[in-house]
Amino acid sequence: MKIRKTILLLTALCGLLAGCGSHAESEDEAKEQVHLIVKTPTLTMTYSDEITESYDLLKLALDRFVEEYDEADVTYELVKFAYTDVEEYIGDAFDTENATDILFDGYLNMATYIH
């Protein structure tokens, strides 16, 4: 049940980040291109044979979101990093093209990495 709630929460969050709008789109109008950068440290979990860590959970949620969301053409980059590399993947990425749109973490102290 926790996994299902997490997937729903991530789907809603991705919808907000993708800028879902209420305007009607004509057949000729091209959909907005949205690219999300999602990062997670290596976090293991025991849920099923297919979902053994946070990366697997996020991949499942993102794939479902991309399939079902039709307001924009959404692509994503899912990055897994070691906790020892948090400065490189999170801290050093602020205000760059590699900045994180969604961060799924367990025990990071984010205040430490804000410059």
C-alpha positions, -999 to 999 in steps of 0.1 A, spaced: 0 0 0 29 24 8 44 18 -27 11 26 -44 7 58 -24 43 68 -33 37 61 -70 5 82 -69 24 110 -51 52 110 -76 28 110 -105 10 140 -90 43 158 -84 55 151 -120 22 165 -132 28 197 -113 63 200 -126 53 193 -161 30 224 -160 -3 207 -166 -27 232 -181 -64 234 -187 -64 249 -222 -77 229 -251 -50 218 -275 -57 218 -312 -47 188 -334 -21 210 -352 -5 224 -320 26 205 -309 28 193 -274 52 209 -250 84 190 -245 92 184 -208 123 167 -196 126 158 -159 158 150 -140 150 126 -112 178 116 -87 180 92 -59 207 78 -38 210 40 -36 182 31 -11 174 -6 -8 139 -17 1 121 -51 4 89 -50 -16 90 -76 -44 115 -93 -67 111 -65 -92 113 -36 -67 143 -39 -45 155 -3 -43 142 33 -47 155 34 -83 132 5 -93 102 22 -76 109 56 -93 114 39 -127 80 22 -124 63 54 -114 80 75 -141 72 50 -168 35 49 -158 34 86 -157 49 90 -192 24 65 -206 -6 81 -190 1 119 -191 -10 134 -224 -7 171 -217 29 172 -228 56 149 -242 75 139 -211 109 123 -210 130 117 -180 165 110 -168 167 88 -137 200 90 -119 211 68 -91 241 80 -70 260 68 -39 255 89 -7 293 96 -9 287 114 -42 258 136 -30 278 168 -34 286 161 -70 250 150 -80 230 175 -58 251 203 -44 272 210 -75 242 207 -98 222 237 -84 216 263 -111 230 240 -139 213 220 -167 218 190 -144 198 204 -115 174 180 -99 137 184 -106 127 155 -83 149 142 -55 139 110 -37 161 106 -7 161 89 27 186 106 50 202 135 32 207 167 51 198 191 23 206 222 43 242 212 41 242 212 3 226 246 -3 253 271 -13 
